[in-house]
């Protein structure tokens, strides 16, 4: 029976029962973490070869004879570009290889637009107001970049097929201060949805009042399918080129959850004019990114087909965890009318919505019982969830044994918070 159909007496009895369960969990002294989407140790072990594959004599020479210990090749080794090109269908000449973090490439891109402007347009820092569209729930680190630079964020509802495009098109066509949008288009963080072909085409083709509008396309989970049949995302670069907007898109991804998150390879792609301009500017910023790391990745990853096999190994580790977490939510919360959650087919997160006004209480209860969750509001601009209901769950790092206890505690906290909310309404 749904909790909202229970009488006051039934809710009070249920609260007493749940409070006893919760007290037992709290007394157990658990210290568990469901807050960040990190690979577990077994996933990191897949890439241990990276730590030893550069020890042979002459291993530092690339396939075209370049000595990777030296200066040169600002935009990355051709063989590293080729792997990304084959995986993503992006022409190699449109790719820049960066350091270990695509987030760093995103930060630098926004900073460049603030200082130098987008191509031949006015630097954003010289304008009175800069605004960005932020599909929400979304990725907290995107929001942090924008907030740190004083860029106003406009939340946009994220639907099952991507951002609410009617709202997006209406805003960008009429407001010149709106300079861009941040997107996680495949297995979006945290909801796990993948943008539909229609959404990608509308983003690629839409008319914008601002001539310097950019799409920050963070395709972090491009290869992170949990199941054999993964979601298919339409290529926004070729789609944008079809409408003459190829320089509108800045496309990012990395090997952070393919190899070693702290020592991976990042990538930026765009149209030719944009890439040429970025190379001109980063040539002042750096002599070049770490080519030794690029070469050892080339030696380990080998080619696109081998990368896909590596990702199947990751999926084999993650799939049971996602299946268990989703099964726990269904068995313990389904039909109670107090929570809804996503069923992602890839990526690193499950998005859970409590009853309105309950997420903060759930977070606090879980914390007191030894379970750390992502901060409430983190998935919204300025850290403010207008309905206080969204929780981002990251089941990737805990062991299966830990995950069982985490889910039991979490579901108990959701039930207890919901009962208290309903009782408060009946007063």
N, C-alpha and C positions, 0 to 999 in steps of 0.2 A: 504494500500500500504506500502511496506517495505520502511524504511527511506532511504536506499541506492539507491532507485530508484527515489527519489525526486530531482528536480532541485535545483540549488542554491537559486533561488527566493522562491521556496516552503519551503526550509529549513529555510530561513531567516524569513519568515512569521510565520512558526511554532515556531521558537525560540522566537519570540516576544510574541506569545500566551502563551508558556510555562513559559517564564520569568515572565509574569503577574501572572500566577497561583502560581509560586514559591514565588514571593514577598508576596502574600497573606498568604501563609503558614508560611513564615518567620516572618511575622508581628503578627501572632497569639500567639506567645510566648509559643508554645508547649514545653514540656519537657518529652520526651518519650524514652524508652529503648528497643532495640531489640538485645542486644549484648550477653547476657548469657542465657544458657539453664537452667533456674531455674523453679521449680514447683511453681504454683500460690498458693495463700492462701487456696483456696478450696481443693487443693490436700494435703496440709499439715494438714488440719483439719481431713482428713480421719484417720490419725494416732494419734489423740490427746489422745487416750486411753493409749498410751505409757507413757504419763506424769503422770498417776494416777494408773497404774495397779500393782505397787509394794508397795502399802501402807498398805496392810493387814498383820496381824501377821503371820510370818513364810513364807511370799512370796519369801524370798530370798533363799529358798532351791530348788535345781534342782530336776528333776524327779528321779535321782539315789541317792538322799540324800546328795549331796554335798552342803556345805554352800558357796554360791557365794560371800559372803562378804570377804572371806579369800583368802590366797595365793593358787595357784595350777592350774592345767589344762592349761598348757602353750598354747596348740594348739586349745583350744576352747571347749565349752560345747558340748557333744555328740548330744543333741537334736537340737542345732543350726546347727551342721554339717549335721544332718539328713534332715533338711528342704532344705538346699542347694543341698544336694545329690539327693533328690527326684525331685527337680525342674530342675536340670541340667544333671542328669544321671551320676554323678561323684561318684565313691565309697567314702564313708565317710572317710576311712583311708587315702585317698589322699588329704584331705582338711585341711587347717589351717584357723582358724577364727581370723581375725585381729580386728583393731579398727574401727573408723567410716569412714575411707577413703581408698579406693582401690588405689588411687593415691599414698598414703603414702607407701603401700605395694610395688608398682612398683618402687618408688624412692629407698626404702630400698633394693630391689632386685638388682637393677643396682649398688648401692653402695657396696653391698656385693661382687658382681662380680669384682668390681674394687679393693677391698681390699683383698679378699680371693680367687678369681677365681671361675670358674664354675666346681664344683665337684673337680677333682684332677688336673685341668689345671692351668696354670700360671695366677696369678692375672692380670687383665687387666691394672691396673695402672703401671705395670712393663714393659708393651709392648710399642713399639715406636708409634704405631698407632692403634686406635680402630675406627671402622666404623659401622654404623647402617643403615639399609634400612628403609625408611620412606614413605609409601604409601601416596600420596598427590593428592587432598586436604586431610588433616588429622587433628588430634587433637593437638592443640597448646601446651597443657601441657605435652604431650609426648615429643615434640620437646624441651621444656624447660628443662626437666630432662636431656636429652642427652647433650644439649648445656652447661648446668651448670657443667657437668663433663668432658667437653672437648672432647666429642665423636663426630667424624665427621659424619654428616648426608648426606645421599644420597637420593634425592627424587626419588620415583618410581611412575609412572603413576597409578592411581586408576581407573580401568575400571568398567563396570557395574556388573562384576562378581568377583571383587576383584583386588588385585594388578596385574600388568603386569607380569605374571609368567615366560614368556620366558626370560625377563630381570632379574628377581629375580634369576632364576635357573642358568643363565649364570654367574652372578656376584658371587653368593655364592660358585659355584663349582670351581672358579679360584682364589679367593682372600681370603687368610687366615685372613686378617685384618677385614673382615666383620664378626661381632660377633652376629648379631641379626637383628630382624625386629619387629617393633611395629604394631599391628593390632587392629582395632575395627571391628570385623567380622560381626556383625549383626546390621543393621541400622547404618552404619558407620557415624561417625561424620566428616564432615558435610553432606555428599552426601546422606545418608540414604540407601545405597546399602547393600545387604547381600551377603557374599562370597558364591559362588557356591560350590557344592559338589566336583567338579573337582579341584577347587582352594584349598580347604581344604586338599584334598588328596595329591596334589602336594607339599604343604607346609609340610605336615606330612612326606612325603616319600623322599624328595629331598636330593641329596648328597651335602654335604657342605665341603669345604676345611678346615674350622675351626672346630676342634673337640668340641669346646666350644660354638657353635652357639646356640642361644636361640630364641624362638618365644614368644614375650610378647603379650599374647592373652587377650586383654582388652574387655571382653564381657559385657560392661556396660549396653547395652540395650537388654539383653537376653530375658526379659519378657515384653518389652515395645511395644507391638503391638497396633496400632491404630484401627485396624479393626478385626473382628471376625476371619478371616483367615489370620494369621500372617505368616511371612517368617519362613522357617525351616532351621536351620543351622546344618550342619553335626558336630558331636562331634569330635573335634580335638584330645582330649586325647586318646580316644579309637582307633582312626585312627592312631595316632603316635605309639601307642603300637603295632599295627598290623605290623609296619615296624621296630620295635625295637628302636624307637626314643622317648619313653615315657617321658624321662627326658629332652627332648628338649623344651617342652612347659611349660610356666608358665601362668596359667589361672587365671584371675582376674575378680571379679564382686563384687557388693555390693548392699545394700538396699537403697542407697542414694536417688534414685528417686522412691522408693517403700514406704519408711516410712518417716523419717525426715533426710534431707541431712546433717544437722550439727550433727546428733546424730544417725547415722545408724550403720550397721555392714558390714565389708568387708570380702572377702574370697580370698584365694590363693590356687590353686591346681596344682599338678604336678605328675610325676612318683615317685615311692617309694624312690629311691636313692636321688632324689632332695629334696623331702619333709623331709627325715631324716636329710639331711645336713642343710637345712634351720632351722629346729627345734633345732639342735645343736647350731647354731649361734644365733638365736633369744633368746635362753635360757641365753645367756650372755647379750643380749641387754635389756631384760625385764623379770620381774617375770611372767608377763601374761597380756593379754588385759582385758578390762572391762567386767567381767562376769555378773555383775548386768545388764548392757545394753543388753548383750546377752540373759539373762533370760527374761527380759521384752519383748524383741522381740519374743522370743519363745511363751510367753503367748499371745501376740497380733497376731502374724502370724499364730500360731497353726500348720498348715501343708501346704503342697504344694498346695492342692486344694483351701484352703482359700486364699493363696497368689494370685492365679490366679483370684479369685473373686475380690480381692483388686485392681489388675491391670486393671480389666474391669471398675472399678470406675474411675481410673485415665484416661483411654482411653475415657470415656464418657465426661470428662472435656476437654481433649486435642483435640479430633477429630474435634469438630466444629471450633476450632481455626486454625488448619492446613487446613481444608477444605476452610475456609474463606480466608486465606492467599493465597492459591493456586488459588482459584477462582478469587481473585483480580489480581494476576499476569496474569492469562489467559485473563481476560476481558480487562485489560489495556495495556498489552504488546504483547500478542500473535499476530503473523503475521507481526510484525514490523521489525523483523530481528535484534533486538538490544539486546536481552537477551534470555538466556535459563535457565531452573531451573529443579530441581529434584522433583519427586513425591514420597516422602518417605511413606512407609506403617507402619512406627514405628519410635521410637527414639525421638529426641528432636529438629531436625534441618531441614532446607531447604537450599540446596546449590544453589546459583544463580550466573550465569556467565554473565557479561556484555560483550559488545564489548571489544576487546583487547585495553588496555590502558585507560579504563574508570572507573575502580573500585575506584581508589583514588579520582577522581573528584566527583563521586557519594557520597562517604563517606563524603567528605568535604561539599558538598551541603546539605546532610542530617543533618550533625552536625549543620550547621548554621541555619537550619530550625527546630532544636530541637529534632532530632531523632539520638540517639546513636546506631551505628552499631559496630559489632566486627571489630577490626582493620584490615585493608587491609593487606594481607600477613600472617595473623595469622594462616591460614590453610596450610602454607608451612614452611619447615625448614628455620631457620634464619629470619623468618618474611618477606620473599621475594617471592612474586608471580611473576614468570617470565613473565607472560602475563598481569599482573595488571588487572585481570578481576573477581576474585572470591570473593563473599560476602557470609558470613554465616549468615543466618537468624534464629532467635530463637523466634518463636511465642508463646511460652508456658506461659510466665509470664504476659504479658499485658492482660488487660481485652479485651473483644470483641469490646467494644466501642473504646478503645485506639488503638486496632489493625486496625480498619477501617481507622483512621486518619494516623497511621504509614504507612500503605500500600499505601494510596493515596499520601502521601509525598514522599515515596520511589520511586514509579512509576514515579512521576513527575520528580524527580532528575535523574532517569535513562534516561528518554526521553530527558531531557535538556542536560545532559552530552553527550549523543549519537549524538544529533544534533550539538553540538559544535565540537565534534570529526570529524564528517563528513564534516562540513564546513571548518575545518582546512585542511582536505585532499584536498578540492577543490581549495584551495588558490594557 
